[in-house]
Amino acid sequence: MKRTSLVAALAAALTIGTVALVVPSAIADKTAPASAAKPDKDMQTVLDALAALNGKPVETLTPAEARLQPTPTDAVKAVIAAKTKKPAAPEPVGNVADQTYPSAAGDKLPLRIYTPKDAPKDTPKDTKKGAALPVIVYFHGGGWVIANLDVYDAAPRSLANQTGAIVVSAEYHLAPEKKFPAAHDDAFAAYAWVRANAASFGGDPERIAVAGESAGANLAINVAIKARDTRQGTIAHMLLVYPVAGKDMTTPSYVANADAKPLSKPMMQWFVKNTFATPDGANDPRIDLVDRTDLAGLPSTTLVTAEIDPLMSEGQALGKKLVAAGVKVDELDVKGVTHEFFGMGAVVAKAKATLATSAKDLKASLAKVPAKVGSK
């Protein structure tokens, strides 16, 4: 079969019911052709609500127009409102504080600090006594083109409460206003800011994990790679939720889920067109993770993939590459759900269970103070 790479797709664009929740599969080969799967009942309810919001296909819009479209988060809120007969309210946490950090370009970008609901009101800051809370640096999805802290608010709240860690959700410059690698540079700047300032908000700079969804998951693993390579701290764990991890748009899941909602192959082509300055941008190893040979030495990882998602195959391939490199991977392949399901725990049972497992992994890894880079 003729293979069309993500790069080739970009060049063309520039010219014109319930089953078992997850299948732990860190070793098994899961890159066989995917079949067209159907959403389970919970997921279908959200998809129906999203369709009722009458959004336009993102790939037909300008980035500015796309950022104004209804989101899966809006659909979840609509489902909650229909069930409860009152507006949806966010999951309560101990505290939410909006801050800024200096981006890689030097301007200020927003970040949001979520303190867990069970944290002491005055969190001790003496890290020598182990009293400060661990920290999770979280990056939202949106193909590096759309979305913000508000769209991806649910998962950081739940992660904070279930892990007992402070979650810092950081925005980054979006494309096409700032092309690749601006978002990647900003993500590491956010991580560096958290390390330098953790004590100011009750966090422990020696116990930091990274997490992200979709494009944000790609940012998270790249932060971990750069931290390893530059010896800037030791990251305790990575939570990678349906990561962008490759450049190939002919994988089994791209074929099976080309027209899936809320993420389709045309949408991914649109994201690529807007993110990279040149057609060969997706060849960069920060994007083409599945072809990297330097993944050894990365932290333990929870890797989540969704069955009805163009990105499923490359996420699973990344899991295999991490395991081959000696990285401990808890891979959660969730059936009957789509891209963006992770933060839908309020209405999708499998999302709630998957987040709980992810939080358990994070909590276990963050309970330990990692050895410093270079130590024996």
C-alpha positions, 0 to 999 in steps of 0.5 A, a space after each residue: 500500500 502506498 504510504 503518505 507521510 504527514 509531511 506529504 499531507 502538509 505539502 498537499 494542504 499548502 498547495 490547495 455498551 461496555 466492555 473491559 475498560 482497558 487492556 494493559 499492553 506494554 509488551 503486546 504488539 498492538 499496531 495491527 489494523 484497527 477496525 471501525 469501532 463504535 462509541 459506548 453509550 456514555 461517549 455517544 451521549 457526549 458526541 450527540 451533545 457536541 453535534 447539537 451545538 452545530 459547530 462547523 468543521 474546524 478544517 474549513 475555518 481560520 484559526 481565529 474562527 476555530 477558537 470560537 467553535 463549540 468544544 467537547 467541554 461545552 458538550 460535557 457541560 450540556 450533558 450535565 445540565 440536561 441531567 441535573 437541570 442546572 448549569 454544570 459546575 467545575 469539580 471543587 479543589 482547594 484553591 485555584 490561582 491564575 499566574 503568569 510565567 515568562 515564555 521562551 520569547 520573553 513575554 508573559 503567558 498564563 498558567 493556572 495553579 490548582 491546589 488539591 481540596 485536601 491540602 492544608 490551607 497554609 501548605 508548608 514550604 519546607 521541602 527538607 521535611 517533606 511537607 511541600 506537595 508534589 507538582 504536576 506540570 500539565 499541558 493542554 491539547 488543541 493541535 498547538 492551534 486552538 484551546 486554552 486553560 478553560 477548555 482543559 480545566 476538568 482534568 487538572 482539577 481531578 488530577 490535583 484531588 486524586 493525586 494530592 499534588 499541585 497541578 500547574 496548567 500552562 498555556 503556550 504560544 499558539 500557531 500560526 501566530 507563533 510557529 513550531 517550535 514556539 510551543 515546545 520552547 514555552 513548555 520547557 520555560 513553564 517547567 523551568 519556572 515551576 522548578 524555580 518557583 515551586 516553593 512559593 506555592 507550596 510545591 516540592 521542586 524535587 518531586 515534579 511530574 509532567 502530563 498532557 493531552 494530545 499536542 500537550 502530551 507531545 509537549 510533556 514528553 519533550 520537556 522530559 527529554 530536554 530535562 534529561 539531556 540538559 540535566 535540569 532536574 529529574 522528572 518523576 513520571 510522565 502522563 501521556 494522554 493520546 499523544 501526537 507522536 508521529 508523522 504518518 497519516 496512513 497508520 491503521 487508526 488514521 485509516 479506521 478513524 479518518 472521519 471520527 469525531 471530535 478529531 478526524 484526519 482532515 483536522 489533523 492535516 489542518 493542525 499540521 498546515 497551521 503549525 509548521 512553517 515548512 512542509 518538512 517540519 513534521 520530520 523534526 524528532 520532537 514530532 516524530 517520536 516513534 522514530 527516535 532512538 534516544 528514549 532511554 532514561 526517561 521517567 516511568 510513564 502512563 500512556 493512554 490511547 483511545 480506540 476511536 482516535 486517529 492518533 491511537 496507532 502512533 500512541 501505541 507505537 510510542 509505548 512499544 518504543 519506550 518499553 524497548 528503551 527500558 522505560 516502565 510503561 503502564 499503557 491504558 488502551 481504552 475501548 469505545 471512547 474517542 479523542 478528548 475523552 480523558 477529561 469527561 469523567 463527570 459523564 463518561 464512566 471510562 474517563 473517570 476510571 482511566 483518570 483514576 488509574 492515571 492518578 494512582 500511577 502519578 501518586 505512586 511515582 511522586 511519593 518518592 524523591 527521585 535521585 538527582 540526574 547524574 547521581 549513583 
